[in-house]
Amino acid sequence: MERRLHTRHRARATVYLIVPGRRGALCKACNLSANGVFVETRNLGLAKGSIVELAFAINLGAVTKIHRRQAVVAHISHGGTGLRMESYAVR
């Protein structure tokens, strides 16, 4: 049974993952929804529940927008990290 509130979409975007107190890391997003993203990561030493910041570019043709979102580590697997993003409504 699917528990997701929003549909996942395949994505091939570069995401800059910022961990407080550490150096940031460039990662590739595999899929994206309104509330979450799965990024391919190496072992960054993140724990479930850790708070990170994401920065990614959205190309809108003549304009490229940089989006920053706060996210919580939802799960970690050998292939990457699932992140639950903070809702804009909560901000």
Biopython code that builds the backbone (N, CA, C, O; Angstrom):
import numpy as np
from Bio.PDB.StructureBuilder import StructureBuilder

atoms = [
    (1, "MET", "N", (0.838, -1.171, 0.000)),
    (1, "MET", "CA", (0.000, 0.000, 0.000)),
    (1, "MET", "C", (0.893, 1.248, 0.000)),
    (1, "MET", "O", (1.801, 1.362, 0.823)),
    (2, "GLU", "N", (0.641, 2.148, -0.892)),
    (2, "GLU", "CA", (1.412, 3.386, -1.026)),
    (2, "GLU", "C", (1.007, 4.368, 0.066)),
    (2, "GLU", "O", (-0.180, 4.641, 0.244)),
    (3, "ARG", "N", (1.991, 4.905, 0.805)),
    (3, "ARG", "CA", (1.706, 5.842, 1.884)),
    (3, "ARG", "C", (2.028, 7.288, 1.495)),
    (3, "ARG", "O", (1.799, 8.204, 2.285)),
    (4, "ARG", "N", (2.541, 7.494, 0.323)),
    (4, "ARG", "CA", (2.947, 8.839, -0.092)),
    (4, "ARG", "C", (1.735, 9.724, -0.368)),
    (4, "ARG", "O", (0.730, 9.289, -0.930)),
    (5, "LEU", "N", (1.868, 10.974, 0.047)),
    (5, "LEU", "CA", (0.803, 11.947, -0.210)),
    (5, "LEU", "C", (0.940, 12.565, -1.595)),
    (5, "LEU", "O", (-0.049, 13.000, -2.185)),
    (6, "HIS", "N", (2.175, 12.605, -2.116)),
    (6, "HIS", "CA", (2.443, 13.236, -3.403)),
    (6, "HIS", "C", (3.202, 12.271, -4.308)),
    (6, "HIS", "O", (4.036, 11.496, -3.839)),
    (7, "THR", "N", (2.913, 12.321, -5.586)),
    (7, "THR", "CA", (3.536, 11.455, -6.573)),
    (7, "THR", "C", (5.015, 11.771, -6.717)),
    (7, "THR", "O", (5.420, 12.934, -6.735)),
    (8, "ARG", "N", (5.817, 10.711, -6.821)),
    (8, "ARG", "CA", (7.244, 10.890, -7.088)),
    (8, "ARG", "C", (7.452, 11.032, -8.586)),
    (8, "ARG", "O", (6.764, 10.399, -9.386)),
    (9, "HIS", "N", (8.402, 11.864, -8.951)),
    (9, "HIS", "CA", (8.768, 12.057, -10.349)),
    (9, "HIS", "C", (10.256, 11.792, -10.493)),
    (9, "HIS", "O", (11.058, 12.206, -9.655)),
    (10, "ARG", "N", (10.614, 11.101, -11.561)),
    (10, "ARG", "CA", (12.034, 10.886, -11.825)),
    (10, "ARG", "C", (12.707, 12.232, -12.026)),
    (10, "ARG", "O", (12.160, 13.128, -12.669)),
    (11, "ALA", "N", (13.886, 12.357, -11.474)),
    (11, "ALA", "CA", (14.621, 13.619, -11.597)),
    (11, "ALA", "C", (16.098, 13.311, -11.767)),
    (11, "ALA", "O", (16.609, 12.353, -11.187)),
    (12, "ARG", "N", (16.769, 14.105, -12.544)),
    (12, "ARG", "CA", (18.220, 14.010, -12.677)),
    (12, "ARG", "C", (18.766, 15.406, -12.471)),
    (12, "ARG", "O", (19.230, 16.044, -13.416)),
    (13, "ALA", "N", (18.712, 15.874, -11.251)),
    (13, "ALA", "CA", (19.178, 17.213, -10.915)),
    (13, "ALA", "C", (20.319, 17.101, -9.912)),
    (13, "ALA", "O", (20.402, 16.143, -9.144)),
    (14, "THR", "N", (21.180, 18.082, -9.936)),
    (14, "THR", "CA", (22.250, 18.149, -8.955)),
    (14, "THR", "C", (21.741, 18.936, -7.756)),
    (14, "THR", "O", (21.161, 20.012, -7.903)),
    (15, "VAL", "N", (21.966, 18.390, -6.579)),
    (15, "VAL", "CA", (21.522, 19.001, -5.332)),
    (15, "VAL", "C", (22.747, 19.226, -4.456)),
    (15, "VAL", "O", (23.582, 18.333, -4.311)),
    (16, "TYR", "N", (22.852, 20.402, -3.880)),
    (16, "TYR", "CA", (23.923, 20.690, -2.934)),
    (16, "TYR", "C", (23.348, 20.450, -1.547)),
    (16, "TYR", "O", (22.409, 21.129, -1.132)),
    (17, "LEU", "N", (23.909, 19.489, -0.836)),
    (17, "LEU", "CA", (23.436, 19.084, 0.481)),
    (17, "LEU", "C", (24.326, 19.747, 1.525)),
    (17, "LEU", "O", (25.536, 19.519, 1.547)),
    (18, "ILE", "N", (23.735, 20.564, 2.386)),
    (18, "ILE", "CA", (24.484, 21.300, 3.397)),
    (18, "ILE", "C", (24.145, 20.729, 4.770)),
    (18, "ILE", "O", (22.990, 20.744, 5.196)),
    (19, "VAL", "N", (25.167, 20.229, 5.450)),
    (19, "VAL", "CA", (25.003, 19.684, 6.787)),
    (19, "VAL", "C", (25.613, 20.688, 7.760)),
    (19, "VAL", "O", (26.788, 21.027, 7.620)),
    (20, "PRO", "N", (24.854, 21.174, 8.740)),
    (20, "PRO", "CA", (25.399, 22.163, 9.676)),
    (20, "PRO", "C", (26.712, 21.686, 10.316)),
    (20, "PRO", "O", (26.815, 20.560, 10.802)),
    (21, "GLY", "N", (27.697, 22.568, 10.301)),
    (21, "GLY", "CA", (28.985, 22.249, 10.916)),
    (21, "GLY", "C", (29.912, 21.409, 10.063)),
    (21, "GLY", "O", (31.003, 21.050, 10.506)),
    (22, "ARG", "N", (29.498, 21.090, 8.849)),
    (22, "ARG", "CA", (30.316, 20.274, 7.954)),
    (22, "ARG", "C", (30.391, 20.914, 6.583)),
    (22, "ARG", "O", (29.670, 21.862, 6.268)),
    (23, "ARG", "N", (31.269, 20.376, 5.794)),
    (23, "ARG", "CA", (31.387, 20.822, 4.404)),
    (23, "ARG", "C", (30.215, 20.260, 3.599)),
    (23, "ARG", "O", (29.790, 19.129, 3.835)),
    (24, "GLY", "N", (29.696, 21.031, 2.662)),
    (24, "GLY", "CA", (28.586, 20.589, 1.826)),
    (24, "GLY", "C", (29.022, 19.532, 0.833)),
    (24, "GLY", "O", (30.216, 19.324, 0.616)),
    (25, "ALA", "N", (28.047, 18.864, 0.227)),
    (25, "ALA", "CA", (28.328, 17.810, -0.744)),
    (25, "ALA", "C", (27.396, 17.939, -1.933)),
    (25, "ALA", "O", (26.211, 18.227, -1.771)),
    (26, "LEU", "N", (27.935, 17.723, -3.140)),
    (26, "LEU", "CA", (27.111, 17.682, -4.345)),
    (26, "LEU", "C", (26.564, 16.272, -4.501)),
    (26, "LEU", "O", (27.313, 15.300, -4.407)),
    (27, "CYS", "N", (25.268, 16.156, -4.737)),
    (27, "CYS", "CA", (24.604, 14.864, -4.879)),
    (27, "CYS", "C", (23.685, 14.921, -6.091)),
    (27, "CYS", "O", (23.346, 15.999, -6.579)),
    (28, "LYS", "N", (23.289, 13.754, -6.564)),
    (28, "LYS", "CA", (22.333, 13.676, -7.668)),
    (28, "LYS", "C", (20.985, 13.231, -7.132)),
    (28, "LYS", "O", (20.891, 12.234, -6.417)),
    (29, "ALA", "N", (19.936, 13.977, -7.482)),
    (29, "ALA", "CA", (18.574, 13.612, -7.107)),
    (29, "ALA", "C", (18.070, 12.558, -8.085)),
    (29, "ALA", "O", (18.204, 12.721, -9.298)),
    (30, "CYS", "N", (17.489, 11.476, -7.563)),
    (30, "CYS", "CA", (16.936, 10.401, -8.410)),
    (30, "CYS", "C", (15.446, 10.575, -8.626)),
    (30, "CYS", "O", (14.946, 10.396, -9.737)),
    (31, "ASN", "N", (14.735, 10.923, -7.560)),
    (31, "ASN", "CA", (13.305, 11.208, -7.706)),
    (31, "ASN", "C", (12.916, 12.308, -6.739)),
    (31, "ASN", "O", (13.581, 12.552, -5.732)),
    (32, "LEU", "N", (11.824, 12.960, -7.075)),
    (32, "LEU", "CA", (11.429, 14.167, -6.366)),
    (32, "LEU", "C", (9.913, 14.216, -6.274)),
    (32, "LEU", "O", (9.211, 13.856, -7.219)),
    (33, "SER", "N", (9.415, 14.663, -5.129)),
    (33, "SER", "CA", (7.978, 14.912, -4.983)),
    (33, "SER", "C", (7.833, 16.256, -4.277)),
    (33, "SER", "O", (8.831, 16.915, -3.988)),
    (34, "ALA", "N", (6.621, 16.657, -4.003)),
    (34, "ALA", "CA", (6.389, 17.936, -3.341)),
    (34, "ALA", "C", (6.959, 17.949, -1.922)),
    (34, "ALA", "O", (7.299, 19.009, -1.396)),
    (35, "ASN", "N", (7.064, 16.773, -1.304)),
    (35, "ASN", "CA", (7.516, 16.707, 0.076)),
    (35, "ASN", "C", (8.834, 15.975, 0.295)),
    (35, "ASN", "O", (9.312, 15.908, 1.427)),
    (36, "GLY", "N", (9.427, 15.434, -0.744)),
    (36, "GLY", "CA", (10.647, 14.682, -0.512)),
    (36, "GLY", "C", (11.489, 14.488, -1.742)),
    (36, "GLY", "O", (11.061, 14.741, -2.868)),
    (37, "VAL", "N", (12.703, 14.030, -1.497)),
    (37, "VAL", "CA", (13.653, 13.774, -2.567)),
    (37, "VAL", "C", (14.554, 12.626, -2.130)),
    (37, "VAL", "O", (14.896, 12.505, -0.954)),
    (38, "PHE", "N", (14.935, 11.786, -3.087)),
    (38, "PHE", "CA", (15.925, 10.743, -2.826)),
    (38, "PHE", "C", (17.182, 11.139, -3.575)),
    (38, "PHE", "O", (17.153, 11.327, -4.791)),
    (39, "VAL", "N", (18.286, 11.265, -2.853)),
    (39, "VAL", "CA", (19.546, 11.662, -3.459)),
    (39, "VAL", "C", (20.571, 10.548, -3.331)),
    (39, "VAL", "O", (20.662, 9.876, -2.304)),
    (40, "GLU", "N", (21.340, 10.367, -4.396)),
    (40, "GLU", "CA", (22.449, 9.412, -4.368)),
    (40, "GLU", "C", (23.559, 10.050, -3.544)),
    (40, "GLU", "O", (24.033, 11.138, -3.870)),
    (41, "THR", "N", (23.970, 9.380, -2.487)),
    (41, "THR", "CA", (25.021, 9.906, -1.626)),
    (41, "THR", "C", (26.020, 8.818, -1.288)),
    (41, "THR", "O", (25.713, 7.626, -1.300)),
    (42, "ARG", "N", (27.205, 9.264, -0.992)),
    (42, "ARG", "CA", (28.174, 8.351, -0.396)),
    (42, "ARG", "C", (27.909, 8.409, 1.104)),
    (42, "ARG", "O", (26.981, 9.096, 1.531)),
    (43, "ASN", "N", (28.672, 7.729, 1.886)),
    (43, "ASN", "CA", (28.464, 7.730, 3.325)),
    (43, "ASN", "C", (28.827, 9.101, 3.892)),
    (43, "ASN", "O", (30.008, 9.423, 4.028)),
    (44, "LEU", "N", (27.833, 9.897, 4.217)),
    (44, "LEU", "CA", (28.057, 11.235, 4.762)),
    (44, "LEU", "C", (27.993, 11.251, 6.284)),
    (44, "LEU", "O", (28.176, 12.301, 6.901)),
    (45, "GLY", "N", (27.737, 10.110, 6.885)),
    (45, "GLY", "CA", (27.653, 10.036, 8.340)),
    (45, "GLY", "C", (26.388, 10.662, 8.897)),
    (45, "GLY", "O", (26.356, 11.076, 10.056)),
    (46, "LEU", "N", (25.354, 10.734, 8.085)),
    (46, "LEU", "CA", (24.080, 11.295, 8.539)),
    (46, "LEU", "C", (23.292, 10.250, 9.316)),
    (46, "LEU", "O", (23.388, 9.054, 9.043)),
    (47, "ALA", "N", (22.525, 10.706, 10.269)),
    (47, "ALA", "CA", (21.651, 9.821, 11.033)),
    (47, "ALA", "C", (20.200, 10.157, 10.705)),
    (47, "ALA", "O", (19.878, 11.293, 10.359)),
    (48, "LYS", "N", (19.338, 9.166, 10.817)),
    (48, "LYS", "CA", (17.910, 9.395, 10.605)),
    (48, "LYS", "C", (17.452, 10.480, 11.571)),
    (48, "LYS", "O", (17.771, 10.436, 12.760)),
    (49, "GLY", "N", (16.701, 11.455, 11.057)),
    (49, "GLY", "CA", (16.230, 12.560, 11.880)),
    (49, "GLY", "C", (17.126, 13.791, 11.826)),
    (49, "GLY", "O", (16.749, 14.846, 12.335)),
    (50, "SER", "N", (18.313, 13.674, 11.214)),
    (50, "SER", "CA", (19.211, 14.823, 11.077)),
    (50, "SER", "C", (18.579, 15.872, 10.178)),
    (50, "SER", "O", (17.860, 15.540, 9.236)),
    (51, "ILE", "N", (18.848, 17.134, 10.471)),
    (51, "ILE", "CA", (18.336, 18.228, 9.652)),
    (51, "ILE", "C", (19.444, 18.711, 8.728)),
    (51, "ILE", "O", (20.569, 18.959, 9.160)),
    (52, "VAL", "N", (19.106, 18.841, 7.444)),
    (52, "VAL", "CA", (20.050, 19.308, 6.424)),
    (52, "VAL", "C", (19.378, 20.410, 5.618)),
    (52, "VAL", "O", (18.166, 20.610, 5.708)),
    (53, "GLU", "N", (20.167, 21.114, 4.838)),
    (53, "GLU", "CA", (19.619, 22.112, 3.929)),
    (53, "GLU", "C", (19.956, 21.685, 2.512)),
    (53, "GLU", "O", (21.056, 21.202, 2.245)),
    (54, "LEU", "N", (19.009, 21.863, 1.610)),
    (54, "LEU", "CA", (19.202, 21.520, 0.203)),
    (54, "LEU", "C", (19.194, 22.799, -0.621)),
    (54, "LEU", "O", (18.426, 23.722, -0.348)),
    (55, "ALA", "N", (20.045, 22.843, -1.616)),
    (55, "ALA", "CA", (20.036, 23.948, -2.573)),
    (55, "ALA", "C", (20.072, 23.306, -3.955)),
    (55, "ALA", "O", (20.943, 22.487, -4.246)),
    (56, "PHE", "N", (19.117, 23.685, -4.805)),
    (56, "PHE", "CA", (19.090, 23.125, -6.152)),
    (56, "PHE", "C", (18.557, 24.156, -7.127)),
    (56, "PHE", "O", (17.789, 25.048, -6.765)),
    (57, "ALA", "N", (18.981, 24.011, -8.368)),
    (57, "ALA", "CA", (18.608, 24.958, -9.418)),
    (57, "ALA", "C", (17.458, 24.382, -10.237)),
    (57, "ALA", "O", (17.457, 23.201, -10.584)),
    (58, "ILE", "N", (16.492, 25.223, -10.538)),
    (58, "ILE", "CA", (15.381, 24.859, -11.414)),
    (58, "ILE", "C", (15.487, 25.751, -12.645)),
    (58, "ILE", "O", (15.393, 26.975, -12.550)),
    (59, "ASN", "N", (15.683, 25.127, -13.789)),
    (59, "ASN", "CA", (15.830, 25.865, -15.037)),
    (59, "ASN", "C", (14.456, 26.139, -15.619)),
    (59, "ASN", "O", (13.699, 25.216, -15.918)),
    (60, "LEU", "N", (14.143, 27.415, -15.777)),
    (60, "LEU", "CA", (12.843, 27.830, -16.319)),
    (60, "LEU", "C", (13.010, 28.477, -17.688)),
    (60, "LEU", "O", (12.294, 29.420, -18.025)),
    (61, "GLY", "N", (13.947, 27.973, -18.471)),
    (61, "GLY", "CA", (14.199, 28.546, -19.793)),
    (61, "GLY", "C", (15.239, 29.637, -19.704)),
    (61, "GLY", "O", (16.425, 29.363, -19.523)),
    (62, "ALA", "N", (14.793, 30.877, -19.832)),
    (62, "ALA", "CA", (15.719, 32.009, -19.777)),
    (62, "ALA", "C", (16.160, 32.331, -18.353)),
    (62, "ALA", "O", (17.134, 33.057, -18.155)),
    (63, "VAL", "N", (15.459, 31.803, -17.375)),
    (63, "VAL", "CA", (15.754, 32.092, -15.972)),
    (63, "VAL", "C", (16.029, 30.789, -15.233)),
    (63, "VAL", "O", (15.344, 29.788, -15.442)),
    (64, "THR", "N", (17.031, 30.812, -14.374)),
    (64, "THR", "CA", (17.308, 29.678, -13.495)),
    (64, "THR", "C", (17.111, 30.148, -12.063)),
    (64, "THR", "O", (17.726, 31.124, -11.634)),
    (65, "LYS", "N", (16.259, 29.458, -11.329)),
    (65, "LYS", "CA", (15.988, 29.821, -9.938)),
    (65, "LYS", "C", (16.708, 28.851, -9.010)),
    (65, "LYS", "O", (16.730, 27.643, -9.248)),
    (66, "ILE", "N", (17.294, 29.395, -7.952)),
    (66, "ILE", "CA", (17.928, 28.582, -6.928)),
    (66, "ILE", "C", (16.936, 28.445, -5.776)),
    (66, "ILE", "O", (16.465, 29.438, -5.222)),
    (67, "HIS", "N", (16.630, 27.203, -5.430)),
    (67, "HIS", "CA", (15.712, 26.921, -4.328)),
    (67, "HIS", "C", (16.503, 26.372, -3.158)),
    (67, "HIS", "O", (17.403, 25.553, -3.340)),
    (68, "ARG", "N", (16.172, 26.816, -1.966)),
    (68, "ARG", "CA", (16.748, 26.289, -0.733)),
    (68, "ARG", "C", (15.606, 25.753, 0.114)),
    (68, "ARG", "O", (14.601, 26.430, 0.332)),
    (69, "ARG", "N", (15.777, 24.532, 0.582)),
    (69, "ARG", "CA", (14.753, 23.909, 1.425)),
    (69, "ARG", "C", (15.438, 23.195, 2.581)),
    (69, "ARG", "O", (16.513, 22.618, 2.417)),
    (70, "GLN", "N", (14.821, 23.236, 3.728)),
    (70, "GLN", "CA", (15.299, 22.461, 4.861)),
    (70, "GLN", "C", (14.664, 21.082, 4.761)),
    (70, "GLN", "O", (13.512, 20.952, 4.345)),
    (71, "ALA", "N", (15.417, 20.048, 5.143)),
    (71, "ALA", "CA", (14.902, 18.682, 5.040)),
    (71, "ALA", "C", (15.379, 17.854, 6.231)),
    (71, "ALA", "O", (16.372, 18.177, 6.882)),
    (72, "VAL", "N", (14.650, 16.792, 6.489)),
    (72, "VAL", "CA", (14.986, 15.847, 7.555)),
    (72, "VAL", "C", (15.327, 14.519, 6.897)),
    (72, "VAL", "O", (14.643, 14.090, 5.968)),
    (73, "VAL", "N", (16.385, 13.864, 7.378)),
    (73, "VAL", "CA", (16.764, 12.556, 6.856)),
    (73, "VAL", "C", (15.693, 11.551, 7.275)),
    (73, "VAL", "O", (15.508, 11.285, 8.462)),
    (74, "ALA", "N", (14.990, 10.995, 6.286)),
    (74, "ALA", "CA", (13.912, 10.037, 6.548)),
    (74, "ALA", "C", (14.431, 8.600, 6.580)),
    (74, "ALA", "O", (14.009, 7.800, 7.414)),
    (75, "HIS", "N", (15.353, 8.278, 5.662)),
    (75, "HIS", "CA", (15.946, 6.942, 5.639)),
    (75, "HIS", "C", (17.259, 6.981, 4.884)),
    (75, "HIS", "O", (17.504, 7.869, 4.068)),
    (76, "ILE", "N", (18.100, 5.996, 5.174)),
    (76, "ILE", "CA", (19.405, 5.875, 4.523)),
    (76, "ILE", "C", (19.525, 4.448, 4.003)),
    (76, "ILE", "O", (19.243, 3.487, 4.718)),
    (77, "SER", "N", (19.945, 4.327, 2.755)),
    (77, "SER", "CA", (20.190, 3.005, 2.184)),
    (77, "SER", "C", (21.583, 3.009, 1.571)),
    (77, "SER", "O", (22.261, 4.037, 1.566)),
    (78, "HIS", "N", (22.007, 1.865, 1.057)),
    (78, "HIS", "CA", (23.351, 1.805, 0.475)),
    (78, "HIS", "C", (23.470, 2.674, -0.772)),
    (78, "HIS", "O", (24.580, 3.044, -1.156)),
    (79, "GLY", "N", (22.338, 3.009, -1.418)),
    (79, "GLY", "CA", (22.369, 3.794, -2.646)),
    (79, "GLY", "C", (22.182, 5.287, -2.446)),
    (79, "GLY", "O", (22.469, 6.077, -3.345)),
    (80, "GLY", "N", (21.704, 5.676, -1.271)),
    (80, "GLY", "CA", (21.483, 7.095, -1.075)),
    (80, "GLY", "C", (20.692, 7.402, 0.179)),
    (80, "GLY", "O", (20.601, 6.596, 1.104)),
    (81, "THR", "N", (20.124, 8.594, 0.178)),
    (81, "THR", "CA", (19.428, 9.106, 1.353)),
    (81, "THR", "C", (18.067, 9.676, 0.946)),
    (81, "THR", "O", (17.971, 10.449, -0.007)),
    (82, "GLY", "N", (17.033, 9.292, 1.665)),
    (82, "GLY", "CA", (15.696, 9.837, 1.465)),
    (82, "GLY", "C", (15.495, 11.007, 2.399)),
    (82, "GLY", "O", (15.712, 10.890, 3.605)),
    (83, "LEU", "N", (15.082, 12.132, 1.850)),
    (83, "LEU", "CA", (14.918, 13.355, 2.630)),
    (83, "LEU", "C", (13.484, 13.849, 2.549)),
    (83, "LEU", "O", (12.910, 13.922, 1.463)),
    (84, "ARG", "N", (12.906, 14.187, 3.687)),
    (84, "ARG", "CA", (11.560, 14.754, 3.754)),
    (84, "ARG", "C", (11.728, 16.263, 3.886)),
    (84, "ARG", "O", (12.303, 16.748, 4.860)),
    (85, "MET", "N", (11.225, 16.996, 2.907)),
    (85, "MET", "CA", (11.415, 18.446, 2.894)),
    (85, "MET", "C", (10.341, 19.153, 3.704)),
    (85, "MET", "O", (9.200, 18.699, 3.794)),
    (86, "GLU", "N", (10.733, 20.268, 4.284)),
    (86, "GLU", "CA", (9.805, 21.106, 5.028)),
    (86, "GLU", "C", (8.815, 21.712, 4.051)),
    (86, "GLU", "O", (9.193, 22.140, 2.961)),
    (87, "SER", "N", (7.573, 21.749, 4.432)),
    (87, "SER", "CA", (6.521, 22.320, 3.596)),
    (87, "SER", "C", (6.638, 23.839, 3.595)),
    (87, "SER", "O", (6.981, 24.440, 4.613)),
    (88, "TYR", "N", (6.354, 24.455, 2.457)),
    (88, "TYR", "CA", (6.369, 25.911, 2.374)),
    (88, "TYR", "C", (5.336, 26.515, 3.315)),
    (88, "TYR", "O", (5.554, 27.601, 3.854)),
    (89, "ALA", "N", (4.218, 25.830, 3.520)),
    (89, "ALA", "CA", (3.146, 26.358, 4.369)),
    (89, "ALA", "C", (3.599, 26.488, 5.823)),
    (89, "ALA", "O", (3.081, 27.335, 6.551)),
    (90, "VAL", "N", (4.552, 25.666, 6.257)),
    (90, "VAL", "CA", (5.012, 25.664, 7.631)),
    (90, "VAL", "C", (5.951, 26.837, 7.900)),
    (90, "VAL", "O", (6.064, 27.289, 9.039)),
    (91, "ARG", "N", (6.622, 27.331, 6.866)),
    (91, "ARG", "CA", (7.631, 28.384, 7.031)),
    (91, "ARG", "C", (7.091, 29.650, 7.564)),
    (91, "ARG", "O", (7.837, 30.611, 7.748)),
]
sb = StructureBuilder()
sb.init_structure("model")
sb.init_model(0)
sb.init_chain("A")
sb.init_seg("    ")
for serial, (resi, resn, name, xyz) in enumerate(atoms, 1):
    if name == "N":
        sb.init_residue(resn, " ", resi, " ")
    sb.init_atom(name, np.array(xyz, "f"), 0.0, 1.0, " ", f" {name:<3s}", serial, name[0])
structure = sb.get_structure()
